[in-house]
Amino acid sequence: GPVIGTAMTEIYDWRAAFLIIVPPGLCAVTTIWFALRGFNDRSTTRLDWTGFLTLSLALVAIQLILDRGQRMDWFEAPELVVVATIGIVAFWMFVTHSLTAAHPFVNPRLFLDRNFCIGISIAFVMGMLSFTSLTLFPSLLHDLRDYPDSIIGSLVGARGIGNWLAFLVIVPFTRVAPRVAIATGLAIQAFSALSMAQFDINLTFFDVFWTHLLQGFGQSISFTPMTVMAFSTLPKHQVTEGSAIFTLLRNFGSSLFISLAVLVLLRSTSINYARMIEYLSPYNKTLVFPELPTQWNMDTAQGLMRLSNEVQRQAAMIGYVNAFYLMGFTAALAVPLACLLRRAPAES
């Protein structure tokens, strides 16, 4: 995906990258049509509009606040205060309605299953880790390192190689020690993210390649056993509804964490730029050394502009590093959850 997408971006424009979704989407629809053609039994199910709408409002409110908070000075903006109020009221109505309705949109009895609760919690964390690096690295490599799009796509695409390598061990690892597999995959992702946090602005091709490969490997190692164990103790008639909640939380975790990571990046960049720019003064003896590059001459407007741009680049790199630390610590904190899962009883 990243490789083909960046190639289409260079040939046409960035909008063309989204067209690569069309062929596999059509293939998926075709295969689903034939795979499910034998399932002709229909049952009438009434949609709980109250639960659906209140949950949707609550999720949208959280996303809007995180996406726009930095630009609008958070709750100093009346718009965000209104959005937050609507979100809180909607979530309260959703919880109350789910606990009292005969057929709620989300069945609260699902959360009585220990493995399912822990499984969706891990899925939420893994959703957080899935696409955050794919969002951060293209801008990092393009803006701070001037890498062309084709190179960026190839480096980020190393995650796919890690996914494929994981296929060699996923099945036996899941059968023998599923909890260990989940913990190992999360630990690998934590190590990969913390390794990214050690980068500086002179990071190399190999740095990006091996960390993304490792991240893809860890993601695949933990995802399959986590999915199996999450549904292993759930009654069969609840699996379909549980799958919907599982997917919802995983996707919401992804969008939520991308917003948090971008927020950390922007805040860290602005704070560190403000701190470092204080040292750009004619009274700072370091800046009058002969070894200082001539293009950073503080006696000219162009020199000051170039020096300011360099400070901006360094501050942005600190922002990316902080975002990678956030990823690493999140993955590490999720590792103990794997120990709380329990094996499904063997079928007689």
C-alpha positions as CSV (number, residue, x, y, z in Angstrom):
1,G,0.0,0.0,0.0
2,P,2.5,2.7,1.0
3,V,4.8,1.8,-1.9
4,I,2.1,1.8,-4.6
5,G,0.4,4.9,-3.0
6,T,3.6,7.0,-3.0
7,A,4.3,6.0,-6.6
8,M,0.8,7.1,-7.7
9,T,1.3,10.3,-5.7
10,E,4.5,11.1,-7.6
11,I,3.0,10.3,-11.0
12,Y,-0.4,12.1,-10.5
13,D,-1.1,13.7,-7.1
14,W,-1.8,12.8,-3.5
15,R,-5.5,12.2,-4.2
16,A,-4.6,9.3,-6.5
17,A,-3.1,7.3,-3.7
18,F,-6.6,6.6,-2.3
19,L,-7.6,4.8,-5.6
20,I,-5.5,1.8,-4.5
21,I,-8.3,0.9,-2.1
22,V,-10.7,0.3,-5.0
23,P,-9.4,-3.0,-6.5
24,P,-9.0,-4.9,-3.2
25,G,-12.3,-3.5,-2.1
26,L,-14.0,-4.8,-5.2
27,C,-12.3,-8.2,-4.7
28,A,-13.4,-8.3,-1.1
29,V,-17.0,-7.6,-2.0
30,T,-16.9,-10.3,-4.7
31,T,-15.4,-13.0,-2.4
32,I,-17.8,-12.1,0.5
33,W,-20.8,-12.4,-1.9
34,F,-19.7,-16.0,-2.9
35,A,-18.6,-17.0,0.6
36,L,-21.9,-16.0,2.2
37,R,-24.3,-17.1,-0.6
38,G,-25.3,-20.2,1.4
39,F,-26.4,-18.1,4.4
40,N,-30.0,-17.4,3.4
41,D,-31.7,-17.4,6.9
42,R,-33.0,-14.0,7.8
43,S,-34.0,-12.7,11.2
44,T,-35.7,-9.4,11.9
45,T,-33.6,-7.2,14.2
46,R,-34.8,-3.8,15.4
47,L,-32.1,-1.2,15.5
48,D,-31.8,0.7,18.9
49,W,-31.7,4.2,17.4
50,T,-31.3,5.8,20.9
51,G,-28.2,3.8,21.7
52,F,-26.8,4.2,18.2
53,L,-27.2,8.0,18.0
54,T,-26.0,8.7,21.6
55,L,-22.9,6.5,21.2
56,S,-22.2,8.2,17.8
57,L,-22.5,11.7,19.3
58,A,-20.2,10.8,22.2
59,L,-17.5,9.4,19.9
60,V,-17.7,12.3,17.5
61,A,-17.5,14.8,20.4
62,I,-14.3,13.2,21.7
63,Q,-12.7,13.2,18.2
64,L,-13.6,16.8,17.5
65,I,-12.2,18.0,20.8
66,L,-8.9,16.2,20.3
67,D,-8.6,17.3,16.6
68,R,-9.5,20.9,17.1
69,G,-8.4,21.6,20.7
70,Q,-4.9,22.7,19.9
71,R,-6.0,25.1,17.2
72,M,-8.9,26.6,19.1
73,D,-7.2,26.9,22.5
74,W,-9.2,24.1,24.0
75,F,-12.1,25.1,26.3
76,E,-11.5,28.8,25.8
77,A,-13.5,28.3,22.6
78,P,-17.2,28.2,23.1
79,E,-17.6,25.7,20.3
80,L,-15.6,23.1,22.1
81,V,-17.4,23.7,25.3
82,V,-20.7,23.0,23.5
83,V,-19.2,19.9,21.9
84,A,-17.9,18.6,25.2
85,T,-21.3,19.2,26.9
86,I,-23.1,17.3,24.1
87,G,-20.6,14.5,24.3
88,I,-20.9,14.1,28.1
89,V,-24.7,14.2,28.0
90,A,-24.8,11.8,25.1
91,F,-22.5,9.3,26.8
92,W,-24.5,9.5,30.0
93,M,-27.7,8.8,28.0
94,F,-26.0,5.9,26.2
95,V,-24.9,4.2,29.4
96,T,-28.2,4.7,31.2
97,H,-30.2,3.5,28.2
98,S,-27.9,0.5,27.7
99,L,-28.5,-0.6,31.3
100,T,-32.2,-0.2,31.2
101,A,-33.4,-1.0,27.6
102,A,-34.7,-4.5,26.8
103,H,-32.7,-4.7,23.5
104,P,-29.9,-2.1,23.7
105,F,-27.6,-1.2,20.8
106,V,-24.6,-2.6,22.9
107,N,-25.5,-5.4,25.2
108,P,-23.8,-4.7,28.5
109,R,-23.8,-8.5,29.3
110,L,-21.0,-8.8,26.9
111,F,-18.7,-7.1,29.4
112,L,-19.3,-9.7,32.0
113,D,-17.0,-12.0,30.0
114,R,-13.5,-11.5,31.4
115,N,-11.6,-12.5,28.3
116,F,-13.7,-10.3,26.0
117,C,-13.2,-7.3,28.2
118,I,-9.4,-7.7,28.4
119,G,-9.3,-8.6,24.7
120,I,-11.1,-5.5,23.5
121,S,-8.8,-3.4,25.9
122,I,-5.8,-4.9,24.2
123,A,-7.4,-4.4,20.8
124,F,-8.0,-0.7,21.7
125,V,-4.3,-0.4,22.5
126,M,-3.2,-2.2,19.3
127,G,-5.5,0.1,17.4
128,M,-3.6,3.0,18.9
129,L,-0.3,1.6,17.7
130,S,-1.5,0.4,14.3
131,F,-1.3,3.6,12.2
132,T,0.3,6.3,14.3
133,S,3.8,5.7,13.0
134,L,2.4,5.6,9.4
135,T,1.0,9.1,10.1
136,L,4.0,10.6,11.7
137,F,6.9,9.3,9.6
138,P,5.9,10.6,6.2
139,S,5.9,14.2,7.5
140,L,9.0,13.6,9.5
141,L,11.0,12.2,6.5
142,H,9.6,14.7,4.0
143,D,9.8,17.9,6.1
144,L,12.9,17.3,8.2
145,R,14.9,15.1,5.9
146,D,13.7,16.0,2.4
147,Y,13.2,12.4,1.4
148,P,11.2,11.9,-1.9
149,D,7.8,10.2,-1.6
150,S,8.9,7.0,-3.3
151,I,11.7,6.4,-0.7
152,I,9.3,7.2,2.2
153,G,6.8,4.7,0.9
154,S,9.4,2.0,0.6
155,L,10.7,2.6,4.2
156,V,7.3,2.8,5.8
157,G,6.3,-0.3,3.8
158,A,8.8,-2.3,5.8
159,R,6.0,-3.0,8.2
160,G,4.5,-5.3,5.6
161,I,7.7,-7.3,5.5
162,G,7.5,-7.7,9.3
163,N,3.8,-8.8,8.9
164,W,4.8,-11.5,6.4
165,L,7.7,-12.8,8.5
166,A,5.4,-13.1,11.5
167,F,3.3,-15.6,9.5
168,L,6.1,-18.2,9.9
169,V,5.5,-18.4,13.7
170,I,2.0,-17.1,14.4
171,V,0.1,-20.4,14.2
172,P,2.4,-22.5,16.4
173,F,3.0,-19.7,18.8
174,T,-0.7,-19.1,19.2
175,R,-1.4,-22.8,19.8
176,V,1.4,-23.4,22.3
177,A,1.4,-20.1,24.3
178,P,-1.2,-17.5,23.2
179,R,-0.7,-15.3,26.3
180,V,3.0,-15.3,25.8
181,A,2.5,-14.5,22.1
182,I,0.4,-11.5,22.9
183,A,2.8,-10.2,25.5
184,T,5.8,-10.8,23.2
185,G,4.1,-8.9,20.3
186,L,3.3,-5.9,22.5
187,A,6.8,-5.9,24.0
188,I,8.3,-5.9,20.5
189,Q,6.1,-3.0,19.5
190,A,7.1,-1.1,22.7
191,F,10.8,-1.8,21.9
192,S,10.4,-0.6,18.4
193,A,8.6,2.6,19.4
194,L,11.2,3.4,22.1
195,S,13.9,2.7,19.6
196,M,12.3,5.3,17.3
197,A,12.4,7.7,20.3
198,Q,16.2,7.5,20.2
199,F,16.4,8.9,16.7
200,D,17.8,12.4,16.0
201,I,17.4,14.5,13.0
202,N,20.2,12.6,11.2
203,L,18.3,9.3,11.2
204,T,19.2,7.0,8.3
205,F,17.3,4.7,5.9
206,F,18.2,1.7,7.9
207,D,17.0,3.2,11.2
208,V,13.5,3.7,9.7
209,F,13.5,0.3,7.9
210,W,14.4,-2.0,10.8
211,T,12.1,-0.2,13.4
212,H,9.1,-0.4,11.0
213,L,9.9,-4.1,10.2
214,L,10.0,-4.9,13.9
215,Q,6.8,-3.0,14.5
216,G,4.9,-4.9,11.8
217,F,6.3,-8.2,13.2
218,G,5.1,-7.5,16.7
219,Q,1.7,-6.3,15.5
220,S,1.1,-9.6,13.7
221,I,2.5,-11.8,16.5
222,S,0.1,-10.4,19.0
223,F,-3.1,-9.7,16.9
224,T,-4.1,-13.3,16.1
225,P,-3.8,-14.8,19.6
226,M,-5.4,-11.7,21.0
227,T,-8.4,-12.1,18.7
228,V,-8.7,-15.8,19.4
229,M,-8.6,-15.4,23.2
230,A,-11.0,-12.5,23.2
231,F,-13.8,-14.6,21.7
232,S,-12.8,-18.0,23.1
233,T,-15.1,-17.8,26.2
234,L,-17.9,-15.7,24.6
235,P,-21.2,-17.6,23.9
236,K,-21.7,-18.3,20.1
237,H,-24.8,-16.2,19.9
238,Q,-22.9,-13.1,21.2
239,V,-19.9,-13.4,18.8
240,T,-21.4,-11.3,16.1
241,E,-22.2,-8.4,18.4
242,G,-18.9,-8.8,20.2
243,S,-17.1,-8.6,16.8
244,A,-18.7,-5.3,16.1
245,I,-17.6,-3.8,19.5
246,F,-14.1,-5.3,19.0
247,T,-13.8,-3.6,15.6
248,L,-15.3,-0.3,16.8
249,L,-12.9,0.0,19.7
250,R,-9.9,-0.9,17.6
251,N,-10.7,1.7,14.9
252,F,-11.6,4.3,17.5
253,G,-8.3,3.7,19.3
254,S,-6.5,4.3,16.1
255,S,-8.1,7.6,15.3
256,L,-8.0,8.7,19.0
257,F,-4.3,8.0,19.3
258,I,-3.4,9.6,16.0
259,S,-5.0,12.8,17.4
260,L,-3.1,12.5,20.7
261,A,0.2,11.8,18.9
262,V,-0.2,14.8,16.6
263,L,-1.2,16.9,19.7
264,V,2.0,15.9,21.5
265,L,4.0,16.7,18.3
266,L,2.5,20.2,17.9
267,R,2.7,21.1,21.6
268,S,6.3,19.8,22.0
269,T,7.4,21.6,18.9
270,S,6.0,25.0,19.9
271,I,7.2,24.7,23.5
272,N,10.8,23.6,22.5
273,Y,10.9,26.2,19.8
274,A,10.1,28.9,22.3
275,R,12.7,27.7,24.7
276,M,15.5,27.3,22.2
277,I,14.8,30.6,20.4
278,E,15.7,32.4,23.7
279,Y,19.4,31.5,23.1
280,L,19.5,33.2,19.7
281,S,21.0,36.4,20.9
282,P,24.0,38.5,19.9
283,Y,25.0,38.2,23.6
284,N,25.3,34.4,23.3
285,K,29.1,33.9,22.7
286,T,28.5,30.5,21.1
287,L,26.9,32.1,18.1
288,V,29.8,34.3,17.3
289,F,32.4,31.5,17.1
290,P,34.1,31.3,13.7
291,E,33.0,27.7,13.4
292,L,29.4,28.7,13.1
293,P,28.1,28.2,9.5
294,T,28.1,31.5,7.6
295,Q,24.5,31.0,6.5
296,W,23.5,31.5,10.1
297,N,25.0,35.0,10.3
298,M,22.9,36.9,12.8
299,D,23.8,40.2,11.3
300,T,21.6,39.6,8.3
301,A,17.8,39.0,7.9
302,Q,18.5,35.9,5.8
303,G,20.9,34.5,8.4
304,L,18.3,35.0,11.2
305,M,15.7,33.3,9.1
306,R,17.9,30.3,8.3
307,L,18.8,30.0,12.0
308,S,15.2,30.2,13.0
309,N,14.3,27.5,10.5
310,E,17.0,25.2,11.9
311,V,15.6,25.7,15.4
312,Q,12.2,24.9,14.1
313,R,13.5,21.6,12.6
314,Q,15.2,20.6,15.8
315,A,12.1,21.5,17.9
316,A,9.9,19.4,15.5
317,M,12.3,16.5,15.9
318,I,11.9,16.7,19.7
319,G,8.1,16.6,19.1
320,Y,8.3,13.5,17.0
321,V,10.6,11.8,19.7
322,N,8.0,12.6,22.4
323,A,5.2,11.1,20.2
324,F,7.3,7.9,19.8
325,Y,7.8,7.8,23.6
326,L,4.1,8.0,24.0
327,M,3.7,5.0,21.6
328,G,6.3,3.0,23.4
329,F,5.0,3.5,26.9
330,T,1.4,2.8,25.8
331,A,2.5,-0.6,24.3
332,A,4.6,-1.4,27.4
333,L,1.7,-0.7,29.8
334,A,-0.5,-3.1,27.8
335,V,1.9,-6.0,28.2
336,P,0.6,-7.1,31.7
337,L,-3.0,-7.3,30.3
338,A,-2.0,-10.5,28.4
339,C,-1.3,-12.2,31.8
340,L,-4.9,-11.7,32.8
341,L,-6.4,-13.6,29.9
342,R,-7.4,-17.2,30.6
343,R,-7.4,-20.2,28.3
344,A,-10.7,-21.4,27.0
345,P,-11.7,-24.8,28.5
346,A,-10.9,-27.7,26.2
347,E,-13.8,-29.1,24.3
348,S,-14.7,-32.6,25.2
